[in-house]
Amino acid sequence: MSSFYTPPGRVSGLSVLILPAAAAASVVLAPLYAAASLFVPFIYANIALIVFYGAAAGLAGGLAARATVTLNPPLAGFLALLGGLVGFALSWVAWLSMLFSLGTKFPGFPELWGLVVDTEGWKAALSNPEALIESAKIVNSEGIWSIGRSASSSAVHGLPLLGVWIVEFLIFVVCCYLCSAKEAKAPYSFEAKAFLRREPKLPNGVAAPLDLDQLSQVTSGLASGDVSYFSSAPVVNNGESGFFATLRSHGGSPWGTCDVNYVHQKGKKMETVKVAEGIVLQLSTIAALRGRLS
């Protein structure tokens, strides 16, 4: 019976370092994100900006999770999120300060940098949260951007704008949490005292059956962790339809893992479907797969 890698939930006293790591990254990026979201002329680019911001904070927490060998994805995600929210709150302070000091037209880098390094201005803004809340209310009641290109387009404000802000917040939360949790989910070998390394992409895979019933059976078998199909099916190259394996291993570990994807033609494009993730295999099986698909 094949098994799949499951994070053991290990936590150490150093796991708490995930929080300051994510906080440091999010704080450093806070004024940069605020400036970009305020002055980038493409309104919808803000979605990409907030995804990047949340992912960067989460990745910093995830790297700390790896460094502290924290193998508990929910905890790693939660601690990174707590730290990331520190910077997210600071980005709002920066955004409101820039808006009321500089307006929405890009002022130039000297003026922008002057505001970023204005420590007295930061102290004043952070020491008066009531004023910040009132500033946010003013922005929400009036709006600063509109949907549409006509001069008569009214600025988005009120509940719709509040909804946009809530969605941006949720995007940050999800990206920050998931990026950190993903790092803690990576396969770790206690025998090698190290995370397994992802091996170079294998140049070949194996062909998928043309018969739909057989295809369903093979897919079900692979999804359950039975990789024997790779030892008998015809070999195909990357770019063709078939099943492809991604291996993770370590020289000091007696086991490794295998991910399986199904690649097939869908319309004019090749679609990739994840079939199985983290199948635990002995090194001999890993070596056999590597040898046949290389």
N, C-alpha and C positions, 0 to 999 in steps of 0.2 A: 504494500500500500504506500503510495507516494505521499510525501508530506510537503507542506508549504511553510516558508519562513514566517514566523510571527514574532514581532518585537517582544522581548521578555519582560519589558516594563522596568528595567533597571534604572534606578535613580541614585545619584551620588550627592554628597554635600556640596559639590561644586556646580550642581545643576542650576543653582540659583543665578549663576553667571550668565545664563541665557537672557535674563531680563535686562541687565545693564548693556549687554552686547547689542540687543535689538534697540534699546533706548538710545545708545550712542549713535547708531546708524541713522535712526529716524530723526534725531535732533540735528545732526549734521546736514541731513537732506531737507529739513523742514523749510528753511528760507529759500532753498533752490526750488523745491516743489511749489511753494507759495508764489514765487516770482514767475515760474513757468506757467502755472495755471491762471495767473492774472494777465500776463502779457502775451502769451502765445495767441496769435490771431485766430486760430482754428478752435472754435468752441468745443467740438467733439473730441479734440485731441486730449481733453482733460481726462477722459476715460483711460486712455493709454498711460497718462501721467500717474494717475492714482494707482493703477495696477502695478506700474514699475515701483512706485514709492512703497506700497505695501509689501511687494515681493522682496525688495531690497532690505527692508527692516526684518522681514521673516527669514531671509537667507542669512543675515548676520546672526540672528538667534539660532538658526539651524547649524551654522558653523560652530557656534559655542556648544550646541548640543553634541556635536561630533567630538569636539575637543574634550568635553567632560564625560564622554561615553554615556550620555543620557539616552536610554533606549525605550523611552516612554513618549510616544508621539503626542498624545493629548496634553501631557504636562509641558512638553517642549513648545507646542503651539500656544498654550495658554500663557506661559511665561514670556514668550516672544511678543504676544499680543499686548500684554501689560506694558512691556517696555516700549513697544511701537506706538502705543496710544499717547505716551509722553510727547514724542515728536509730532504726532498728528495734531495734538492740542496746540503745540508750539507753532505749527504751520498755520493754524487759524489766526494766531496772534500776529504772525508775520504778514499773512494775507490781508488782514484788516488794516494793519499799520501801513502797508504799502498802498492800499487802495485809498485811504484817506490822506496820505502824505503825497502820493505821486499821481494818483488817478489811474485810469485804465490804459493810457497811451504810454508805450515804453519810453522811459525817460533817458535811457542811455546807461551804460555800465557804471560810470563814475558815481552818478547819483544813486543808482540802485545799490552799489557796494557801500556807499556811505551810510545808507539806511541799515544795511545788514550789520555793519560793525559799530553802529551807534549804541553802545552799551547803556547809556543813560535812557535812550528811547525804549530799549527792551525792558529796563527796570521799571520805567513808568507804566508801560503797557501791562506788564505782568503783575504789578502791584495794584492795579485797578481793574479787576475782572468785571465789575459792574459796568464800567465804561465800554469794555469790549462787547459785553452782551448787548448794550444799547446800540453800539455800532452795527452789530450783526442784525439787529431788528430793523435798523434804518435801511441797510442793504436789502434785506428781505422784503421790505415794504415797497421799495422803489425798483429793485433789480438793476443789473448792470450789463446784461446781454440779452439779445433777442433771437428768436428763431425766425429765419427768413431774411431776405436781402433788401426788401423794400424799406424806404424811409419811414413808412407808416407802421412798420412792425413794432408792436409794443414789447417792452422788456418783460422777461419772465420774472414774476414776483409772487409773493404770498405763498400759498400752499404748494403750487407747482415747483417753485424754487426750493422750498423746504424739502420737498420730495427728492429733488436732485441732490441736495446736500446729504440727505439720509442714504440715498443709493451710493454716493461716493464713500460715505463712512462705512457702509456694509462691504463695499468692494475692498476697501483697505483692510478691514477686519478679516475677511475671508482669505485674501492673498497673504497677509502677514501670518495668520495661523497655519495655513496649509503649507507654505514654503518652509516653515520651521519644523512642522510635524513630519514632513517628507524626509528631512535629513535624519531625524531620529528613527525613522522607519527603515532606513538602509540596513541590509543584512550585516550583522556583526558576529565574528567568530571568537568565542572565548578561548578556543584552543590557540588561535594565532594572536589573540589580544589585539585585534585590528578589524576594521571594516573591510568587507570584501571589495576587491577592485573590479570595476567594470572592464571587461576585456574589449579589445578592438572589435569593431563591427565585422562579423563574419561575412565573407563575400558571397556565400551561397546559402540557399535554403532547400526545401524539398517541395516537390509538386503536390498540389492538392487534387483529390479525386474529382473527376468531372461529374460523376453521378451524385446527385444531391443527397440521396440517402447515405451513401458512403461518406460524403463530405461531412454530413451531420454526425456520423459515428466517430470519424477521426477527430473532429473538433471537440466532441464531448470527451473523448479519451485524453486528448491533450489538456483540456480544461481541468480534468481530474488529476493531472500530474503524470500521466503515462506518456513518456517521450519515445517509446520504442518505434513509433512511426518514422522518426527521423533516421533510423538505422536501415530502413528497407525501401523507402520511397525514392523515386528518381530525383536527382539533384538538379536544382534550377539556380540561375544567377540572380543577383540583386536586380530589381527593376521588373522582374517577371512575377506572375502570380504564384502564390505558394505560401508555405509556413516558414517563418524565419525565427531563429533563436538568438537571444542575447544572454551571454554568460557572465557570471561574476564569480571570482575565485580569489584565493590567496595562497601563496606557497606554504604557509604554515598551518593551513586549515585542511582537515580531511574531507571537507564537503564544500560545495559551492551552490549557486542558484542559477536557474534558467528562466527567462521570460520568453513567452511565445506570442508572436503576432501573425495574423493572417492578412496577407496582402492580396488584393484582387481588383480587377477592373470594374469600375462603376461609372458608366457613362464614358466620358473622355478622360477621366482621372483614375489614378490608382488609389484605392481606399485601404487604410490600415486599421485593422480591428484587433484589440488586445484580447488574446485567448486565455492566457494564464500568466501569473506574475509570482516570482519567488518560489518556484519549484525547487525543493532541496534535493540535490543529487550528489552521489559520491564522486570523488575526484576521477575515478576510472571512467565513469559515465561522461563526466565533463570532458575528459581527454578524448574519448571516442567521438563525441559530438564535434569537438574542435577539429579533430583530424578529418572527419568526413566532410565538414562544411567549409573547410579552408581551401 
